[in-house]
Amino acid sequence: MQADWVSAVNQRKSTRIYEPRPLSDTTMANLEQFANNLKVPFEHAVKIRFFKADPNRRLGNTMKHAAPDNAAFITATDLLSISKAGFVGEMLILYATSLGLDTCWFGHYSLAELERVMPHLGPHANEPMPAYGYGKGVVPGERAICITPLGFAQTQGLRLMDRMTGSLMSFKRKPLDALLEGGVTEESLPPHLVFALDLARKAPSAGNSQFWRFTVAPDHKTVSIAMPVGYKHFKWAHPNVDIGACACHFWLGLLVQSIDCKVTLSEEQERAVWKFEIN
């Protein structure tokens, strides 16, 4: 099932307050069908699971009013698997956006509450749990790297400042030239790369920090996406999730132009590096 990916990228915003309205059976069926048939240009073991949140219990520390319907992105906790979860998860989030739904990446969820409403820890369920998220570093088994609500933003009763802040945070973006490495400028790039990189720079990131950097080969045939060497977010433990989401946007930018590419992912200097070799 396809979507208007460009419109979804331009419309997606992070929503933290939701109406208590559940999704229709048709919408849930479309989401499940998309998740079950999702094809991406690399091998992965990311699982997408849908679950219902308990309206009387708090799932995330920043979610004032949770959505009834949610999705979790589950995989191993090594660096590359986490970045793949960002790519795969962003595909679902953009598809949900195309259906008119609101979403938000959450990694700071209550693990105990998530396990209660969506058992997923298996043999590790009886081990001590961190308060929020699955923990830090590589841990045994598969874990929910992040979750997202799937619902409808609540605007009635919100202060104008709250509504404006959410939109400004989601849509304010650094110029492309600020994200290009090696002295490359937007003006020096061919239009098809400018288009794809423009979609990439609109990817979501923790605190809207936009820490991804783009390296373009002199022949314009290879593009790499990664965070700066040694980058550490002051609060967000999984910046490689955001790098995966950014890579997803870039790949979709090529896809909608019918441009084929080979996609590889590697670990370099303790960071995920996505490389796109354009045919």
C-alpha positions as a LaTeX table, in Angstrom:
\begin{tabular}{lrrr}
\hline
Residue & $x$ (\AA) & $y$ (\AA) & $z$ (\AA) \\
\hline
Met1 & 0.00 & 0.00 & 0.00 \\
Gln2 & 1.46 & 3.32 & $-1.10$ \\
Ala3 & 1.11 & 6.85 & 0.19 \\
Asp4 & 1.79 & 10.39 & $-0.92$ \\
Trp5 & 5.19 & 10.33 & 0.73 \\
Val6 & 6.14 & 13.93 & $-0.05$ \\
Ser7 & 2.93 & 15.30 & 1.45 \\
Ala8 & 3.35 & 13.03 & 4.48 \\
Val9 & 6.89 & 14.31 & 5.11 \\
Asn10 & 5.73 & 17.92 & 4.84 \\
Gln11 & 2.68 & 17.40 & 7.04 \\
Arg12 & 4.10 & 15.16 & 9.79 \\
Lys13 & 4.42 & 16.77 & 13.20 \\
Ser14 & 5.03 & 15.50 & 16.72 \\
Thr15 & 1.86 & 15.36 & 18.82 \\
Arg16 & 1.88 & 14.75 & 22.57 \\
Ile17 & $-1.76$ & 15.33 & 23.51 \\
Tyr18 & $-4.47$ & 13.13 & 21.97 \\
Glu19 & $-8.20$ & 12.78 & 21.86 \\
Pro20 & $-9.52$ & 9.59 & 23.52 \\
Arg21 & $-10.95$ & 8.52 & 20.15 \\
Pro22 & $-9.91$ & 5.04 & 18.93 \\
Leu23 & $-9.09$ & 4.31 & 15.31 \\
Ser24 & $-11.72$ & 2.80 & 13.05 \\
Asp25 & $-11.51$ & $-0.87$ & 12.11 \\
Thr26 & $-10.74$ & 0.16 & 8.52 \\
Thr27 & $-7.86$ & 2.40 & 9.55 \\
Met28 & $-6.38$ & $-0.30$ & 11.80 \\
Ala29 & $-6.70$ & $-2.85$ & 9.00 \\
Asn30 & $-4.85$ & $-0.51$ & 6.63 \\
Leu31 & $-2.05$ & 0.04 & 9.16 \\
Glu32 & $-1.69$ & $-3.68$ & 9.82 \\
Gln33 & $-1.66$ & $-4.49$ & 6.12 \\
Phe34 & 0.99 & $-1.86$ & 5.50 \\
Ala35 & 3.16 & $-3.15$ & 8.36 \\
Asn36 & 2.83 & $-6.76$ & 7.22 \\
Asn37 & 3.78 & $-5.95$ & 3.62 \\
Leu38 & 6.39 & $-3.26$ & 4.23 \\
Lys39 & 9.41 & $-3.55$ & 1.93 \\
Val40 & 12.62 & $-1.63$ & 2.58 \\
Pro41 & 15.97 & $-1.80$ & 0.70 \\
Phe42 & 17.89 & $-3.76$ & 3.36 \\
Glu43 & 17.52 & $-6.81$ & 5.56 \\
His44 & 16.21 & $-6.25$ & 9.06 \\
Ala45 & 14.46 & $-7.92$ & 11.98 \\
Val46 & 12.34 & $-4.99$ & 13.16 \\
Lys47 & 8.87 & $-6.01$ & 14.32 \\
Ile48 & 5.91 & $-3.61$ & 14.35 \\
Arg49 & 3.34 & $-4.42$ & 17.03 \\
Phe50 & 0.08 & $-2.59$ & 17.62 \\
Phe51 & $-1.39$ & $-2.29$ & 21.09 \\
Lys52 & $-4.04$ & $-0.50$ & 23.14 \\
Ala53 & $-3.03$ & 1.89 & 25.92 \\
Asp54 & $-4.87$ & 1.98 & 29.23 \\
Pro55 & $-6.45$ & 5.48 & 29.53 \\
Asn56 & $-6.22$ & 5.29 & 33.33 \\
Arg57 & $-2.47$ & 4.67 & 33.45 \\
Arg58 & 0.45 & 6.72 & 32.18 \\
Leu59 & 2.51 & 5.10 & 29.41 \\
Gly60 & 4.90 & 7.98 & 28.72 \\
Asn61 & 6.13 & 10.68 & 31.06 \\
Thr62 & 5.49 & 13.46 & 28.53 \\
Met63 & 2.18 & 12.18 & 27.16 \\
Lys64 & $-0.51$ & 14.12 & 29.00 \\
His65 & $-3.33$ & 12.33 & 27.22 \\
Ala66 & $-2.37$ & 9.09 & 25.48 \\
Ala67 & $-4.00$ & 7.83 & 22.30 \\
Pro68 & $-5.96$ & 4.57 & 22.63 \\
Asp69 & $-4.07$ & 3.02 & 19.69 \\
Asn70 & $-0.29$ & 2.76 & 19.49 \\
Ala71 & 2.56 & 0.96 & 17.76 \\
Ala72 & 5.89 & $-0.34$ & 19.06 \\
Phe73 & 9.08 & $-0.95$ & 17.05 \\
Ile74 & 10.84 & $-4.01$ & 18.45 \\
Thr75 & 14.29 & $-5.33$ & 17.59 \\
Ala76 & 17.70 & $-6.13$ & 19.05 \\
Thr77 & 19.50 & $-3.31$ & 20.84 \\
Asp78 & 22.78 & $-3.14$ & 18.95 \\
Leu79 & 23.54 & 0.15 & 17.21 \\
Leu80 & 22.67 & $-0.94$ & 13.67 \\
Ser81 & 19.41 & $-2.64$ & 14.65 \\
Ile82 & 18.36 & 0.51 & 16.47 \\
Ser83 & 19.01 & 2.64 & 13.39 \\
Lys84 & 17.02 & 0.20 & 11.26 \\
Ala85 & 14.15 & 0.59 & 13.73 \\
Gly86 & 14.29 & 4.33 & 13.00 \\
Phe87 & 14.00 & 3.71 & 9.25 \\
Val88 & 11.23 & 1.11 & 9.47 \\
Gly89 & 9.34 & 3.00 & 12.18 \\
Glu90 & 9.41 & 6.22 & 10.19 \\
Met91 & 7.90 & 4.38 & 7.22 \\
Leu92 & 4.91 & 3.43 & 9.39 \\
Ile93 & 4.68 & 6.91 & 10.90 \\
Leu94 & 4.63 & 8.56 & 7.46 \\
Tyr95 & 2.03 & 6.09 & 6.23 \\
Ala96 & $-0.08$ & 6.86 & 9.31 \\
Thr97 & 0.33 & 10.57 & 8.54 \\
Ser98 & $-0.98$ & 9.94 & 5.01 \\
Leu99 & $-4.10$ & 8.43 & 6.62 \\
Gly100 & $-4.68$ & 11.66 & 8.55 \\
Leu101 & $-3.30$ & 10.39 & 11.87 \\
Asp102 & $-1.07$ & 12.13 & 14.38 \\
Thr103 & 2.04 & 10.47 & 15.81 \\
Cys104 & 5.14 & 11.05 & 17.90 \\
Trp105 & 8.35 & 9.10 & 18.50 \\
Phe106 & 8.63 & 8.10 & 22.18 \\
Gly107 & 11.63 & 6.30 & 23.66 \\
His108 & 11.03 & 7.43 & 27.24 \\
Tyr109 & 8.06 & 5.16 & 27.94 \\
Ser110 & 7.19 & 3.19 & 31.08 \\
Leu111 & 8.62 & $-0.26$ & 30.41 \\
Ala112 & 6.51 & $-1.89$ & 33.12 \\
Glu113 & 3.30 & $-0.41$ & 31.71 \\
Leu114 & 4.23 & $-1.33$ & 28.15 \\
Glu115 & 4.93 & $-4.90$ & 29.21 \\
Arg116 & 1.56 & $-4.98$ & 30.99 \\
Val117 & $-0.46$ & $-3.90$ & 27.94 \\
Met118 & 1.82 & $-5.52$ & 25.34 \\
Pro119 & 3.87 & $-8.45$ & 26.71 \\
His120 & 7.08 & $-8.56$ & 24.69 \\
Leu121 & 10.02 & $-9.23$ & 27.02 \\
Gly122 & 9.63 & $-13.01$ & 27.03 \\
Pro123 & 12.19 & $-14.66$ & 29.32 \\
His124 & 13.41 & $-11.23$ & 30.45 \\
Ala125 & 10.03 & $-10.15$ & 31.84 \\
Asn126 & 10.98 & $-11.03$ & 35.43 \\
Glu127 & 14.27 & $-9.15$ & 35.38 \\
Pro128 & 14.62 & $-5.73$ & 37.06 \\
Met129 & 13.19 & $-3.05$ & 34.78 \\
Pro130 & 14.36 & 0.52 & 34.30 \\
Ala131 & 11.67 & 3.11 & 34.98 \\
Tyr132 & 11.60 & 4.41 & 31.42 \\
Gly133 & 12.68 & 2.85 & 28.13 \\
Tyr134 & 14.32 & $-0.55$ & 27.90 \\
Gly135 & 17.64 & 0.69 & 29.32 \\
Lys136 & 21.00 & 1.84 & 28.00 \\
Gly137 & 23.48 & 0.03 & 25.82 \\
Val138 & 23.06 & $-3.46$ & 24.42 \\
Val139 & 20.77 & $-5.65$ & 26.50 \\
Pro140 & 19.72 & $-9.29$ & 25.95 \\
Gly141 & 16.86 & $-10.17$ & 23.64 \\
Glu142 & 14.61 & $-7.90$ & 21.63 \\
Arg143 & 13.13 & $-4.74$ & 23.08 \\
Ala144 & 10.74 & $-1.98$ & 22.11 \\
Ile145 & 13.19 & 0.65 & 20.94 \\
Cys146 & 10.47 & 3.27 & 20.62 \\
Ile147 & 6.70 & 3.54 & 20.49 \\
Thr148 & 4.32 & 5.95 & 18.79 \\
Pro149 & 0.70 & 6.92 & 19.42 \\
Leu150 & $-1.60$ & 6.58 & 16.42 \\
Gly151 & $-4.51$ & 8.95 & 16.84 \\
Phe152 & $-5.88$ & 12.44 & 16.68 \\
Ala153 & $-4.34$ & 15.55 & 18.18 \\
Gln154 & $-6.35$ & 17.22 & 20.89 \\
Thr155 & $-6.59$ & 20.95 & 20.25 \\
Gln156 & $-9.82$ & 21.89 & 22.00 \\
Gly157 & $-9.05$ & 23.49 & 25.33 \\
Leu158 & $-5.32$ & 23.88 & 24.63 \\
Arg159 & $-3.70$ & 27.27 & 25.02 \\
Leu160 & $-2.76$ & 29.01 & 21.78 \\
Met161 & 0.88 & 28.93 & 22.92 \\
Asp162 & 0.75 & 25.14 & 23.29 \\
Arg163 & $-0.63$ & 24.74 & 19.78 \\
Met164 & 1.93 & 27.13 & 18.29 \\
Thr165 & 4.87 & 25.56 & 20.11 \\
Gly166 & 4.08 & 22.09 & 18.78 \\
Ser167 & 3.87 & 23.29 & 15.20 \\
Leu168 & 6.98 & 25.47 & 15.39 \\
Met169 & 9.03 & 22.64 & 16.91 \\
Ser170 & 7.96 & 20.16 & 14.23 \\
Phe171 & 8.37 & 22.36 & 11.16 \\
Lys172 & 11.38 & 24.56 & 11.95 \\
Arg173 & 14.35 & 23.18 & 10.01 \\
Lys174 & 17.99 & 24.07 & 9.42 \\
Pro175 & 18.91 & 25.06 & 5.85 \\
Leu176 & 20.42 & 22.30 & 3.73 \\
Asp177 & 23.78 & 24.08 & 3.46 \\
Ala178 & 24.17 & 23.82 & 7.24 \\
Leu179 & 23.95 & 20.02 & 7.03 \\
Leu180 & 26.28 & 19.36 & 4.08 \\
Glu181 & 29.86 & 18.22 & 4.81 \\
Gly182 & 33.11 & 18.77 & 2.98 \\
Gly183 & 32.44 & 22.22 & 1.57 \\
Val184 & 29.57 & 21.02 & $-0.63$ \\
Thr185 & 26.78 & 23.54 & $-1.15$ \\
Glu186 & 23.16 & 23.13 & $-2.18$ \\
Glu187 & 23.86 & 25.19 & $-5.30$ \\
Ser188 & 26.51 & 22.69 & $-6.47$ \\
Leu189 & 24.19 & 19.67 & $-6.31$ \\
Pro190 & 21.94 & 18.30 & $-9.07$ \\
Pro191 & 18.18 & 18.86 & $-8.60$ \\
His192 & 17.37 & 15.22 & $-7.82$ \\
Leu193 & 19.76 & 15.20 & $-4.85$ \\
Val194 & 18.54 & 18.57 & $-3.58$ \\
Phe195 & 14.98 & 17.22 & $-3.65$ \\
Ala196 & 15.87 & 14.03 & $-1.72$ \\
Leu197 & 18.10 & 15.84 & 0.77 \\
Asp198 & 15.38 & 18.43 & 1.37 \\
Leu199 & 13.05 & 15.62 & 2.44 \\
Ala200 & 15.83 & 14.12 & 4.58 \\
Arg201 & 16.43 & 17.35 & 6.52 \\
Lys202 & 12.72 & 17.37 & 7.49 \\
Ala203 & 13.02 & 14.11 & 9.45 \\
Pro204 & 12.10 & 14.17 & 13.16 \\
Ser205 & 14.82 & 14.34 & 15.80 \\
Ala206 & 14.99 & 14.50 & 19.58 \\
Gly207 & 14.34 & 18.06 & 20.69 \\
Asn208 & 14.42 & 19.03 & 16.99 \\
Ser209 & 18.23 & 18.96 & 17.24 \\
Gln210 & 18.71 & 17.95 & 13.56 \\
Phe211 & 22.18 & 16.51 & 14.12 \\
Trp212 & 22.43 & 14.51 & 10.88 \\
Arg213 & 25.11 & 15.37 & 8.35 \\
Phe214 & 25.17 & 14.62 & 4.63 \\
Thr215 & 28.33 & 13.66 & 2.74 \\
Val216 & 28.06 & 13.74 & $-1.07$ \\
Ala217 & 30.75 & 12.22 & $-3.31$ \\
Pro218 & 32.27 & 14.51 & $-5.98$ \\
Asp219 & 30.54 & 12.53 & $-8.76$ \\
His220 & 27.19 & 12.83 & $-6.91$ \\
Lys221 & 26.76 & 9.06 & $-7.08$ \\
Thr222 & 27.16 & 8.31 & $-3.36$ \\
Val223 & 25.48 & 10.00 & $-0.40$ \\
Ser224 & 26.18 & 9.11 & 3.25 \\
Ile225 & 24.03 & 10.07 & 6.22 \\
Ala226 & 25.36 & 9.95 & 9.79 \\
Met227 & 25.74 & 12.01 & 12.93 \\
Pro228 & 29.04 & 13.84 & 13.57 \\
Val229 & 31.76 & 11.66 & 15.09 \\
Gly230 & 31.48 & 11.70 & 18.87 \\
Tyr231 & 28.02 & 13.28 & 18.92 \\
Lys232 & 26.05 & 12.78 & 22.13 \\
His233 & 22.57 & 14.16 & 22.73 \\
Phe234 & 22.22 & 15.65 & 26.19 \\
Lys235 & 19.13 & 13.56 & 26.96 \\
Trp236 & 18.15 & 11.25 & 24.09 \\
Ala237 & 19.92 & 7.88 & 24.33 \\
His238 & 19.23 & 6.73 & 20.77 \\
Pro239 & 20.29 & 9.32 & 18.19 \\
Asn240 & 20.82 & 6.51 & 15.70 \\
Val241 & 17.04 & 6.06 & 15.63 \\
Asp242 & 16.83 & 9.60 & 14.26 \\
Ile243 & 19.58 & 8.87 & 11.74 \\
Gly244 & 17.52 & 5.92 & 10.50 \\
Ala245 & 14.45 & 8.14 & 10.13 \\
Cys246 & 16.51 & 10.68 & 8.18 \\
Ala247 & 17.81 & 7.91 & 5.90 \\
Cys248 & 14.21 & 6.82 & 5.35 \\
His249 & 13.25 & 10.30 & 4.17 \\
Phe250 & 16.21 & 10.44 & 1.77 \\
Trp251 & 15.41 & 7.02 & 0.30 \\
Leu252 & 11.78 & 8.03 & $-0.22$ \\
Gly253 & 13.02 & 11.21 & $-1.92$ \\
Leu254 & 14.84 & 9.06 & $-4.46$ \\
Leu255 & 11.98 & 6.56 & $-4.71$ \\
Val256 & 9.36 & 9.15 & $-5.69$ \\
Gln257 & 11.72 & 10.28 & $-8.47$ \\
Ser258 & 12.06 & 6.66 & $-9.69$ \\
Ile259 & 15.79 & 6.70 & $-8.90$ \\
Asp260 & 17.24 & 3.32 & $-7.94$ \\
Cys261 & 20.03 & 2.97 & $-5.41$ \\
Lys262 & 21.92 & 0.42 & $-3.34$ \\
Val263 & 21.55 & 0.98 & 0.40 \\
Thr264 & 24.11 & $-0.21$ & 2.94 \\
Leu265 & 24.42 & 0.37 & 6.67 \\
Ser266 & 27.64 & 0.11 & 8.64 \\
Glu267 & 29.02 & 1.04 & 12.03 \\
Glu268 & 31.83 & 3.56 & 11.87 \\
Gln269 & 33.36 & 5.21 & 14.93 \\
Glu270 & 30.46 & 4.14 & 17.15 \\
Arg271 & 27.73 & 5.54 & 14.90 \\
Ala272 & 25.41 & 4.23 & 12.21 \\
Val273 & 26.34 & 5.33 & 8.69 \\
Trp274 & 23.78 & 4.95 & 5.89 \\
Lys275 & 25.26 & 4.91 & 2.39 \\
Phe276 & 23.26 & 5.32 & $-0.82$ \\
Glu277 & 24.95 & 4.36 & $-4.08$ \\
Ile278 & 22.85 & 5.82 & $-6.89$ \\
Asn279 & 22.56 & 3.88 & $-10.14$ \\
\hline
\end{tabular}
